[in-house]
Amino acid sequence: MNWDQIQGNWKQIKGEAQVQWGKLTDDDLDQVEGDHQKLVGKLQERYGYAKDEAEREVDEFIAKH
């Protein structure tokens, strides 16, 4: 699935993202709106990940969906 598809289906996918990353709030996920860089930034903010670690997590998540 590419990021255009992710953005189009964000309402369905954000529930799965909430399960994957429990520290992300509904407001966080609403702000992300399916945007790759915003999701990476929120993971860095909530989990203290380095940028490359956050990007790897997001890429792995998307590969599953």
PDB file of N, H, CA, C and O in Angstrom:
ATOM      1  N   MET A   1       0.854  -1.175   0.000  1.00  0.00           N
ATOM      2  CA  MET A   1       0.000   0.000   0.000  1.00  0.00           C
ATOM      3  C   MET A   1       0.897   1.235   0.000  1.00  0.00           C
ATOM      4  O   MET A   1       1.857   1.310   0.767  1.00  0.00           O
ATOM      5  N   ASN A   2       0.583   2.198  -0.859  1.00  0.00           N
ATOM      6  H   ASN A   2      -0.197   2.136  -1.482  1.00  0.00           H
ATOM      7  CA  ASN A   2       1.392   3.418  -0.891  1.00  0.00           C
ATOM      8  C   ASN A   2       0.728   4.511  -0.048  1.00  0.00           C
ATOM      9  O   ASN A   2      -0.378   4.339   0.465  1.00  0.00           O
ATOM     10  N   TRP A   3       1.427   5.625   0.078  1.00  0.00           N
ATOM     11  H   TRP A   3       2.325   5.765  -0.338  1.00  0.00           H
ATOM     12  CA  TRP A   3       0.937   6.671   0.995  1.00  0.00           C
ATOM     13  C   TRP A   3      -0.315   7.362   0.494  1.00  0.00           C
ATOM     14  O   TRP A   3      -1.082   7.885   1.302  1.00  0.00           O
ATOM     15  N   ASP A   4      -0.551   7.384  -0.809  1.00  0.00           N
ATOM     16  H   ASP A   4       0.072   6.959  -1.465  1.00  0.00           H
ATOM     17  CA  ASP A   4      -1.813   7.942  -1.306  1.00  0.00           C
ATOM     18  C   ASP A   4      -2.979   7.074  -0.834  1.00  0.00           C
ATOM     19  O   ASP A   4      -4.029   7.589  -0.450  1.00  0.00           O
ATOM     20  N   GLN A   5      -2.788   5.759  -0.865  1.00  0.00           N
ATOM     21  H   GLN A   5      -1.935   5.341  -1.177  1.00  0.00           H
ATOM     22  CA  GLN A   5      -3.824   4.843  -0.394  1.00  0.00           C
ATOM     23  C   GLN A   5      -3.996   4.957   1.122  1.00  0.00           C
ATOM     24  O   GLN A   5      -5.112   4.899   1.638  1.00  0.00           O
ATOM     25  N   ILE A   6      -2.889   5.118   1.814  1.00  0.00           N
ATOM     26  H   ILE A   6      -1.982   5.166   1.395  1.00  0.00           H
ATOM     27  CA  ILE A   6      -2.940   5.270   3.273  1.00  0.00           C
ATOM     28  C   ILE A   6      -3.773   6.498   3.623  1.00  0.00           C
ATOM     29  O   ILE A   6      -4.658   6.433   4.475  1.00  0.00           O
ATOM     30  N   GLN A   7      -3.486   7.614   2.964  1.00  0.00           N
ATOM     31  H   GLN A   7      -2.766   7.667   2.271  1.00  0.00           H
ATOM     32  CA  GLN A   7      -4.233   8.839   3.259  1.00  0.00           C
ATOM     33  C   GLN A   7      -5.712   8.665   2.953  1.00  0.00           C
ATOM     34  O   GLN A   7      -6.563   9.139   3.705  1.00  0.00           O
ATOM     35  N   GLY A   8      -6.019   7.992   1.859  1.00  0.00           N
ATOM     36  H   GLY A   8      -5.328   7.607   1.248  1.00  0.00           H
ATOM     37  CA  GLY A   8      -7.412   7.777   1.488  1.00  0.00           C
ATOM     38  C   GLY A   8      -8.163   6.875   2.451  1.00  0.00           C
ATOM     39  O   GLY A   8      -9.377   7.003   2.613  1.00  0.00           O
ATOM     40  N   ASN A   9      -7.445   5.965   3.089  1.00  0.00           N
ATOM     41  H   ASN A   9      -6.459   5.861   2.958  1.00  0.00           H
ATOM     42  CA  ASN A   9      -8.058   5.005   4.010  1.00  0.00           C
ATOM     43  C   ASN A   9      -7.663   5.269   5.460  1.00  0.00           C
ATOM     44  O   ASN A   9      -7.748   4.368   6.295  1.00  0.00           O
ATOM     45  N   TRP A  10      -7.234   6.485   5.769  1.00  0.00           N
ATOM     46  H   TRP A  10      -7.166   7.217   5.091  1.00  0.00           H
ATOM     47  CA  TRP A  10      -6.679   6.769   7.082  1.00  0.00           C
ATOM     48  C   TRP A  10      -7.642   6.465   8.217  1.00  0.00           C
ATOM     49  O   TRP A  10      -7.216   5.980   9.265  1.00  0.00           O
ATOM     50  N   LYS A  11      -8.917   6.734   8.039  1.00  0.00           N
ATOM     51  H   LYS A  11      -9.263   7.128   7.188  1.00  0.00           H
ATOM     52  CA  LYS A  11      -9.876   6.491   9.120  1.00  0.00           C
ATOM     53  C   LYS A  11      -9.888   5.008   9.527  1.00  0.00           C
ATOM     54  O   LYS A  11     -10.014   4.694  10.710  1.00  0.00           O
ATOM     55  N   GLN A  12      -9.759   4.107   8.561  1.00  0.00           N
ATOM     56  H   GLN A  12      -9.656   4.362   7.599  1.00  0.00           H
ATOM     57  CA  GLN A  12      -9.716   2.686   8.870  1.00  0.00           C
ATOM     58  C   GLN A  12      -8.359   2.280   9.452  1.00  0.00           C
ATOM     59  O   GLN A  12      -8.300   1.474  10.381  1.00  0.00           O
ATOM     60  N   ILE A  13      -7.294   2.822   8.920  1.00  0.00           N
ATOM     61  H   ILE A  13      -7.342   3.476   8.165  1.00  0.00           H
ATOM     62  CA  ILE A  13      -5.948   2.429   9.308  1.00  0.00           C
ATOM     63  C   ILE A  13      -5.556   3.012  10.658  1.00  0.00           C
ATOM     64  O   ILE A  13      -4.757   2.410  11.377  1.00  0.00           O
ATOM     65  N   LYS A  14      -6.095   4.159  11.014  1.00  0.00           N
ATOM     66  H   LYS A  14      -6.743   4.648  10.430  1.00  0.00           H
ATOM     67  CA  LYS A  14      -5.653   4.793  12.258  1.00  0.00           C
ATOM     68  C   LYS A  14      -5.978   3.950  13.483  1.00  0.00           C
ATOM     69  O   LYS A  14      -5.266   4.036  14.483  1.00  0.00           O
ATOM     70  N   GLY A  15      -7.030   3.139  13.437  1.00  0.00           N
ATOM     71  H   GLY A  15      -7.609   3.069  12.624  1.00  0.00           H
ATOM     72  CA  GLY A  15      -7.323   2.230  14.543  1.00  0.00           C
ATOM     73  C   GLY A  15      -6.218   1.200  14.713  1.00  0.00           C
ATOM     74  O   GLY A  15      -5.839   0.863  15.834  1.00  0.00           O
ATOM     75  N   GLU A  16      -5.709   0.707  13.603  1.00  0.00           N
ATOM     76  H   GLU A  16      -6.017   0.981  12.692  1.00  0.00           H
ATOM     77  CA  GLU A  16      -4.611  -0.248  13.649  1.00  0.00           C
ATOM     78  C   GLU A  16      -3.331   0.434  14.123  1.00  0.00           C
ATOM     79  O   GLU A  16      -2.517  -0.180  14.812  1.00  0.00           O
ATOM     80  N   ALA A  17      -3.156   1.685  13.759  1.00  0.00           N
ATOM     81  H   ALA A  17      -3.817   2.184  13.199  1.00  0.00           H
ATOM     82  CA  ALA A  17      -1.988   2.439  14.232  1.00  0.00           C
ATOM     83  C   ALA A  17      -2.082   2.651  15.738  1.00  0.00           C
ATOM     84  O   ALA A  17      -1.070   2.610  16.437  1.00  0.00           O
ATOM     85  N   GLN A  18      -3.287   2.877  16.236  1.00  0.00           N
ATOM     86  H   GLN A  18      -4.110   2.911  15.667  1.00  0.00           H
ATOM     87  CA  GLN A  18      -3.491   3.061  17.681  1.00  0.00           C
ATOM     88  C   GLN A  18      -3.114   1.790  18.440  1.00  0.00           C
ATOM     89  O   GLN A  18      -2.533   1.855  19.523  1.00  0.00           O
ATOM     90  N   VAL A  19      -3.450   0.635  17.864  1.00  0.00           N
ATOM     91  H   VAL A  19      -3.923   0.583  16.984  1.00  0.00           H
ATOM     92  CA  VAL A  19      -3.085  -0.643  18.487  1.00  0.00           C
ATOM     93  C   VAL A  19      -1.563  -0.813  18.465  1.00  0.00           C
ATOM     94  O   VAL A  19      -0.964  -1.228  19.457  1.00  0.00           O
ATOM     95  N   GLN A  20      -0.950  -0.491  17.333  1.00  0.00           N
ATOM     96  H   GLN A  20      -1.436  -0.154  16.528  1.00  0.00           H
ATOM     97  CA  GLN A  20       0.503  -0.627  17.177  1.00  0.00           C
ATOM     98  C   GLN A  20       1.266   0.302  18.126  1.00  0.00           C
ATOM     99  O   GLN A  20       2.238  -0.105  18.763  1.00  0.00           O
ATOM    100  N   TRP A  21       0.814   1.539  18.208  1.00  0.00           N
ATOM    101  H   TRP A  21       0.025   1.869  17.691  1.00  0.00           H
ATOM    102  CA  TRP A  21       1.504   2.549  19.016  1.00  0.00           C
ATOM    103  C   TRP A  21       0.502   3.135  20.015  1.00  0.00           C
ATOM    104  O   TRP A  21      -0.104   4.176  19.762  1.00  0.00           O
ATOM    105  N   GLY A  22       0.340   2.464  21.134  1.00  0.00           N
ATOM    106  H   GLY A  22       0.833   1.618  21.339  1.00  0.00           H
ATOM    107  CA  GLY A  22      -0.654   2.832  22.129  1.00  0.00           C
ATOM    108  C   GLY A  22      -0.468   4.211  22.751  1.00  0.00           C
ATOM    109  O   GLY A  22      -1.412   4.773  23.305  1.00  0.00           O
ATOM    110  N   LYS A  23       0.742   4.758  22.664  1.00  0.00           N
ATOM    111  H   LYS A  23       1.509   4.302  22.213  1.00  0.00           H
ATOM    112  CA  LYS A  23       0.972   6.084  23.245  1.00  0.00           C
ATOM    113  C   LYS A  23       0.427   7.201  22.360  1.00  0.00           C
ATOM    114  O   LYS A  23       0.323   8.345  22.803  1.00  0.00           O
ATOM    115  N   LEU A  24       0.082   6.886  21.124  1.00  0.00           N
ATOM    116  H   LEU A  24       0.167   5.957  20.764  1.00  0.00           H
ATOM    117  CA  LEU A  24      -0.490   7.907  20.237  1.00  0.00           C
ATOM    118  C   LEU A  24      -1.966   8.065  20.565  1.00  0.00           C
ATOM    119  O   LEU A  24      -2.707   7.083  20.618  1.00  0.00           O
ATOM    120  N   THR A  25      -2.382   9.288  20.783  1.00  0.00           N
ATOM    121  H   THR A  25      -1.780  10.086  20.740  1.00  0.00           H
ATOM    122  CA  THR A  25      -3.777   9.572  21.109  1.00  0.00           C
ATOM    123  C   THR A  25      -4.606   9.690  19.836  1.00  0.00           C
ATOM    124  O   THR A  25      -4.065   9.769  18.732  1.00  0.00           O
ATOM    125  N   ASP A  26      -5.917   9.702  20.003  1.00  0.00           N
ATOM    126  H   ASP A  26      -6.357   9.638  20.899  1.00  0.00           H
ATOM    127  CA  ASP A  26      -6.798   9.942  18.853  1.00  0.00           C
ATOM    128  C   ASP A  26      -6.481  11.290  18.217  1.00  0.00           C
ATOM    129  O   ASP A  26      -6.478  11.423  16.993  1.00  0.00           O
ATOM    130  N   ASP A  27      -6.213  12.288  19.057  1.00  0.00           N
ATOM    131  H   ASP A  27      -6.214  12.180  20.051  1.00  0.00           H
ATOM    132  CA  ASP A  27      -5.863  13.615  18.527  1.00  0.00           C
ATOM    133  C   ASP A  27      -4.575  13.556  17.717  1.00  0.00           C
ATOM    134  O   ASP A  27      -4.482  14.172  16.655  1.00  0.00           O
ATOM    135  N   ASP A  28      -3.571  12.814  18.210  1.00  0.00           N
ATOM    136  H   ASP A  28      -3.646  12.313  19.072  1.00  0.00           H
ATOM    137  CA  ASP A  28      -2.323  12.652  17.465  1.00  0.00           C
ATOM    138  C   ASP A  28      -2.604  12.074  16.083  1.00  0.00           C
ATOM    139  O   ASP A  28      -2.112  12.575  15.072  1.00  0.00           O
ATOM    140  N   LEU A  29      -3.398  11.018  16.058  1.00  0.00           N
ATOM    141  H   LEU A  29      -3.797  10.610  16.879  1.00  0.00           H
ATOM    142  CA  LEU A  29      -3.673  10.338  14.794  1.00  0.00           C
ATOM    143  C   LEU A  29      -4.542  11.183  13.874  1.00  0.00           C
ATOM    144  O   LEU A  29      -4.405  11.110  12.652  1.00  0.00           O
ATOM    145  N   ASP A  30      -5.439  11.987  14.449  1.00  0.00           N
ATOM    146  H   ASP A  30      -5.551  12.047  15.441  1.00  0.00           H
ATOM    147  CA  ASP A  30      -6.222  12.914  13.630  1.00  0.00           C
ATOM    148  C   ASP A  30      -5.311  13.961  12.999  1.00  0.00           C
ATOM    149  O   ASP A  30      -5.518  14.346  11.848  1.00  0.00           O
ATOM    150  N   GLN A  31      -4.315  14.422  13.731  1.00  0.00           N
ATOM    151  H   GLN A  31      -4.147  14.109  14.666  1.00  0.00           H
ATOM    152  CA  GLN A  31      -3.373  15.416  13.202  1.00  0.00           C
ATOM    153  C   GLN A  31      -2.495  14.820  12.114  1.00  0.00           C
ATOM    154  O   GLN A  31      -2.131  15.517  11.167  1.00  0.00           O
ATOM    155  N   VAL A  32      -2.153  13.557  12.230  1.00  0.00           N
ATOM    156  H   VAL A  32      -2.449  12.991  12.999  1.00  0.00           H
ATOM    157  CA  VAL A  32      -1.300  12.894  11.243  1.00  0.00           C
ATOM    158  C   VAL A  32      -1.990  12.843   9.879  1.00  0.00           C
ATOM    159  O   VAL A  32      -1.352  13.073   8.852  1.00  0.00           O
ATOM    160  N   GLU A  33      -3.280  12.546   9.869  1.00  0.00           N
ATOM    161  H   GLU A  33      -3.797  12.359  10.704  1.00  0.00           H
ATOM    162  CA  GLU A  33      -4.084  12.502   8.638  1.00  0.00           C
ATOM    163  C   GLU A  33      -3.447  11.649   7.544  1.00  0.00           C
ATOM    164  O   GLU A  33      -3.589  11.953   6.360  1.00  0.00           O
ATOM    165  N   GLY A  34      -2.747  10.586   7.932  1.00  0.00           N
ATOM    166  H   GLY A  34      -2.632  10.339   8.894  1.00  0.00           H
ATOM    167  CA  GLY A  34      -2.145   9.700   6.941  1.00  0.00           C
ATOM    168  C   GLY A  34      -0.862  10.221   6.333  1.00  0.00           C
ATOM    169  O   GLY A  34      -0.375   9.649   5.358  1.00  0.00           O
ATOM    170  N   ASP A  35      -0.303  11.278   6.869  1.00  0.00           N
ATOM    171  H   ASP A  35      -0.699  11.743   7.661  1.00  0.00           H
ATOM    172  CA  ASP A  35       0.937  11.860   6.344  1.00  0.00           C
ATOM    173  C   ASP A  35       2.146  11.149   6.967  1.00  0.00           C
ATOM    174  O   ASP A  35       2.285  11.096   8.189  1.00  0.00           O
ATOM    175  N   HIS A  36       3.003  10.615   6.122  1.00  0.00           N
ATOM    176  H   HIS A  36       2.890  10.659   5.129  1.00  0.00           H
ATOM    177  CA  HIS A  36       4.170   9.844   6.559  1.00  0.00           C
ATOM    178  C   HIS A  36       5.049  10.633   7.522  1.00  0.00           C
ATOM    179  O   HIS A  36       5.380  10.138   8.600  1.00  0.00           O
ATOM    180  N   GLN A  37       5.426  11.839   7.154  1.00  0.00           N
ATOM    181  H   GLN A  37       5.158  12.241   6.279  1.00  0.00           H
ATOM    182  CA  GLN A  37       6.339  12.621   7.986  1.00  0.00           C
ATOM    183  C   GLN A  37       5.705  13.035   9.312  1.00  0.00           C
ATOM    184  O   GLN A  37       6.387  13.097  10.335  1.00  0.00           O
ATOM    185  N   LYS A  38       4.408  13.318   9.298  1.00  0.00           N
ATOM    186  H   LYS A  38       3.853  13.268   8.467  1.00  0.00           H
ATOM    187  CA  LYS A  38       3.727  13.666  10.547  1.00  0.00           C
ATOM    188  C   LYS A  38       3.688  12.467  11.486  1.00  0.00           C
ATOM    189  O   LYS A  38       3.851  12.617  12.697  1.00  0.00           O
ATOM    190  N   LEU A  39       3.473  11.278  10.931  1.00  0.00           N
ATOM    191  H   LEU A  39       3.341  11.155   9.947  1.00  0.00           H
ATOM    192  CA  LEU A  39       3.459  10.073  11.755  1.00  0.00           C
ATOM    193  C   LEU A  39       4.844   9.816  12.335  1.00  0.00           C
ATOM    194  O   LEU A  39       4.968   9.481  13.513  1.00  0.00           O
ATOM    195  N   VAL A  40       5.871   9.967  11.534  1.00  0.00           N
ATOM    196  H   VAL A  40       5.771  10.239  10.577  1.00  0.00           H
ATOM    197  CA  VAL A  40       7.245   9.811  12.018  1.00  0.00           C
ATOM    198  C   VAL A  40       7.503  10.803  13.152  1.00  0.00           C
ATOM    199  O   VAL A  40       8.070  10.439  14.183  1.00  0.00           O
ATOM    200  N   GLY A  41       7.090  12.041  12.961  1.00  0.00           N
ATOM    201  H   GLY A  41       6.629  12.336  12.124  1.00  0.00           H
ATOM    202  CA  GLY A  41       7.288  13.067  13.985  1.00  0.00           C
ATOM    203  C   GLY A  41       6.564  12.748  15.287  1.00  0.00           C
ATOM    204  O   GLY A  41       7.111  12.948  16.371  1.00  0.00           O
ATOM    205  N   LYS A  42       5.331  12.251  15.179  1.00  0.00           N
ATOM    206  H   LYS A  42       4.886  12.089  14.298  1.00  0.00           H
ATOM    207  CA  LYS A  42       4.576  11.902  16.387  1.00  0.00           C
ATOM    208  C   LYS A  42       5.231  10.743  17.127  1.00  0.00           C
ATOM    209  O   LYS A  42       5.251  10.724  18.358  1.00  0.00           O
ATOM    210  N   LEU A  43       5.766   9.776  16.387  1.00  0.00           N
ATOM    211  H   LEU A  43       5.750   9.791  15.387  1.00  0.00           H
ATOM    212  CA  LEU A  43       6.458   8.667  17.041  1.00  0.00           C
ATOM    213  C   LEU A  43       7.718   9.152  17.752  1.00  0.00           C
ATOM    214  O   LEU A  43       8.037   8.689  18.847  1.00  0.00           O
ATOM    215  N   GLN A  44       8.425  10.077  17.130  1.00  0.00           N
ATOM    216  H   GLN A  44       8.165  10.453  16.241  1.00  0.00           H
ATOM    217  CA  GLN A  44       9.609  10.647  17.771  1.00  0.00           C
ATOM    218  C   GLN A  44       9.210  11.369  19.056  1.00  0.00           C
ATOM    219  O   GLN A  44       9.873  11.244  20.085  1.00  0.00           O
ATOM    220  N   GLU A  45       8.127  12.116  18.978  1.00  0.00           N
ATOM    221  H   GLU A  45       7.588  12.217  18.142  1.00  0.00           H
ATOM    222  CA  GLU A  45       7.663  12.908  20.121  1.00  0.00           C
ATOM    223  C   GLU A  45       7.197  12.018  21.276  1.00  0.00           C
ATOM    224  O   GLU A  45       7.589  12.236  22.423  1.00  0.00           O
ATOM    225  N   ARG A  46       6.367  11.020  20.979  1.00  0.00           N
ATOM    226  H   ARG A  46       6.049  10.843  20.048  1.00  0.00           H
ATOM    227  CA  ARG A  46       5.763  10.195  22.034  1.00  0.00           C
ATOM    228  C   ARG A  46       6.691   9.102  22.559  1.00  0.00           C
ATOM    229  O   ARG A  46       6.654   8.765  23.742  1.00  0.00           O
ATOM    230  N   TYR A  47       7.521   8.552  21.676  1.00  0.00           N
ATOM    231  H   TYR A  47       7.551   8.825  20.715  1.00  0.00           H
ATOM    232  CA  TYR A  47       8.358   7.416  22.067  1.00  0.00           C
ATOM    233  C   TYR A  47       9.832   7.766  22.218  1.00  0.00           C
ATOM    234  O   TYR A  47      10.605   6.952  22.723  1.00  0.00           O
ATOM    235  N   GLY A  48      10.237   8.955  21.794  1.00  0.00           N
ATOM    236  H   GLY A  48       9.609   9.617  21.384  1.00  0.00           H
ATOM    237  CA  GLY A  48      11.632   9.339  21.889  1.00  0.00           C
ATOM    238  C   GLY A  48      12.519   8.642  20.876  1.00  0.00           C
ATOM    239  O   GLY A  48      13.730   8.539  21.074  1.00  0.00           O
ATOM    240  N   TYR A  49      11.922   8.158  19.784  1.00  0.00           N
ATOM    241  H   TYR A  49      10.938   8.241  19.623  1.00  0.00           H
ATOM    242  CA  TYR A  49      12.681   7.484  18.745  1.00  0.00           C
ATOM    243  C   TYR A  49      13.548   8.469  17.976  1.00  0.00           C
ATOM    244  O   TYR A  49      13.204   9.643  17.835  1.00  0.00           O
ATOM    245  N   ALA A  50      14.678   7.975  17.482  1.00  0.00           N
ATOM    246  H   ALA A  50      14.957   7.021  17.597  1.00  0.00           H
ATOM    247  CA  ALA A  50      15.451   8.719  16.494  1.00  0.00           C
ATOM    248  C   ALA A  50      14.659   8.680  15.192  1.00  0.00           C
ATOM    249  O   ALA A  50      13.817   7.804  14.995  1.00  0.00           O
ATOM    250  N   LYS A  51      14.932   9.631  14.310  1.00  0.00           N
ATOM    251  H   LYS A  51      15.615  10.343  14.470  1.00  0.00           H
ATOM    252  CA  LYS A  51      14.166   9.720  13.068  1.00  0.00           C
ATOM    253  C   LYS A  51      14.238   8.428  12.263  1.00  0.00           C
ATOM    254  O   LYS A  51      13.216   7.957  11.763  1.00  0.00           O
ATOM    255  N   ASP A  52      15.433   7.844  12.129  1.00  0.00           N
ATOM    256  H   ASP A  52      16.263   8.226  12.535  1.00  0.00           H
ATOM    257  CA  ASP A  52      15.554   6.626  11.329  1.00  0.00           C
ATOM    258  C   ASP A  52      14.800   5.455  11.961  1.00  0.00           C
ATOM    259  O   ASP A  52      14.248   4.621  11.244  1.00  0.00           O
ATOM    260  N   GLU A  53      14.772   5.385  13.274  1.00  0.00           N
ATOM    261  H   GLU A  53      15.221   6.063  13.856  1.00  0.00           H
ATOM    262  CA  GLU A  53      14.030   4.328  13.962  1.00  0.00           C
ATOM    263  C   GLU A  53      12.527   4.506  13.748  1.00  0.00           C
ATOM    264  O   GLU A  53      11.818   3.536  13.485  1.00  0.00           O
ATOM    265  N   ALA A  54      12.048   5.728  13.859  1.00  0.00           N
ATOM    266  H   ALA A  54      12.624   6.517  14.072  1.00  0.00           H
ATOM    267  CA  ALA A  54      10.625   6.005  13.641  1.00  0.00           C
ATOM    268  C   ALA A  54      10.229   5.688  12.200  1.00  0.00           C
ATOM    269  O   ALA A  54       9.170   5.109  11.961  1.00  0.00           O
ATOM    270  N   GLU A  55      11.065   6.060  11.249  1.00  0.00           N
ATOM    271  H   GLU A  55      11.926   6.530  11.443  1.00  0.00           H
ATOM    272  CA  GLU A  55      10.764   5.770   9.842  1.00  0.00           C
ATOM    273  C   GLU A  55      10.730   4.269   9.589  1.00  0.00           C
ATOM    274  O   GLU A  55       9.886   3.791   8.831  1.00  0.00           O
ATOM    275  N   ARG A  56      11.631   3.521  10.207  1.00  0.00           N
ATOM    276  H   ARG A  56      12.317   3.909  10.823  1.00  0.00           H
ATOM    277  CA  ARG A  56      11.653   2.076  10.055  1.00  0.00           C
ATOM    278  C   ARG A  56      10.363   1.469  10.600  1.00  0.00           C
ATOM    279  O   ARG A  56       9.768   0.597   9.968  1.00  0.00           O
ATOM    280  N   GLU A  57       9.930   1.934  11.779  1.00  0.00           N
ATOM    281  H   GLU A  57      10.414   2.642  12.292  1.00  0.00           H
ATOM    282  CA  GLU A  57       8.685   1.427  12.370  1.00  0.00           C
ATOM    283  C   GLU A  57       7.484   1.711  11.460  1.00  0.00           C
ATOM    284  O   GLU A  57       6.632   0.845  11.260  1.00  0.00           O
ATOM    285  N   VAL A  58       7.424   2.917  10.919  1.00  0.00           N
ATOM    286  H   VAL A  58       8.116   3.620  11.082  1.00  0.00           H
ATOM    287  CA  VAL A  58       6.319   3.277  10.033  1.00  0.00           C
ATOM    288  C   VAL A  58       6.358   2.411   8.773  1.00  0.00           C
ATOM    289  O   VAL A  58       5.323   1.917   8.327  1.00  0.00           O
ATOM    290  N   ASP A  59       7.539   2.229   8.206  1.00  0.00           N
ATOM    291  H   ASP A  59       8.380   2.631   8.568  1.00  0.00           H
ATOM    292  CA  ASP A  59       7.654   1.407   6.997  1.00  0.00           C
ATOM    293  C   ASP A  59       7.232  -0.032   7.256  1.00  0.00           C
ATOM    294  O   ASP A  59       6.567  -0.642   6.420  1.00  0.00           O
ATOM    295  N   GLU A  60       7.612  -0.578   8.407  1.00  0.00           N
ATOM    296  H   GLU A  60       8.152  -0.082   9.086  1.00  0.00           H
ATOM    297  CA  GLU A  60       7.210  -1.942   8.759  1.00  0.00           C
ATOM    298  C   GLU A  60       5.697  -2.039   8.950  1.00  0.00           C
ATOM    299  O   GLU A  60       5.072  -3.015   8.534  1.00  0.00           O
ATOM    300  N   PHE A  61       5.119  -1.028   9.576  1.00  0.00           N
ATOM    301  H   PHE A  61       5.626  -0.235   9.914  1.00  0.00           H
ATOM    302  CA  PHE A  61       3.677  -0.986   9.781  1.00  0.00           C
ATOM    303  C   PHE A  61       2.943  -0.983   8.437  1.00  0.00           C
ATOM    304  O   PHE A  61       1.978  -1.722   8.240  1.00  0.00           O
ATOM    305  N   ILE A  62       3.415  -0.144   7.529  1.00  0.00           N
ATOM    306  H   ILE A  62       4.198   0.456   7.689  1.00  0.00           H
ATOM    307  CA  ILE A  62       2.759  -0.035   6.221  1.00  0.00           C
ATOM    308  C   ILE A  62       2.930  -1.305   5.415  1.00  0.00           C
ATOM    309  O   ILE A  62       2.023  -1.707   4.687  1.00  0.00           O
ATOM    310  N   ALA A  63       4.084  -1.940   5.536  1.00  0.00           N
ATOM    311  H   ALA A  63       4.821  -1.613   6.128  1.00  0.00           H
ATOM    312  CA  ALA A  63       4.313  -3.188   4.794  1.00  0.00           C
ATOM    313  C   ALA A  63       3.318  -4.266   5.200  1.00  0.00           C
ATOM    314  O   ALA A  63       2.980  -5.133   4.394  1.00  0.00           O
ATOM    315  N   LYS A  64       2.845  -4.219   6.444  1.00  0.00           N
ATOM    316  H   LYS A  64       3.120  -3.514   7.099  1.00  0.00           H
ATOM    317  CA  LYS A  64       1.865  -5.186   6.923  1.00  0.00           C
ATOM    318  C   LYS A  64       0.458  -4.892   6.411  1.00  0.00           C
ATOM    319  O   LYS A  64      -0.410  -5.763   6.453  1.00  0.00           O
ATOM    320  N   HIS A  65       0.229  -3.680   5.933  1.00  0.00           N
ATOM    321  H   HIS A  65       0.935  -2.973   5.899  1.00  0.00           H
ATOM    322  CA  HIS A  65      -1.128  -3.281   5.546  1.00  0.00           C
ATOM    323  C   HIS A  65      -1.211  -3.001   4.101  1.00  0.00           C
ATOM    324  O   HIS A  65      -2.280  -2.652   3.601  1.00  0.00           O
TER     325      HIS A  65
END
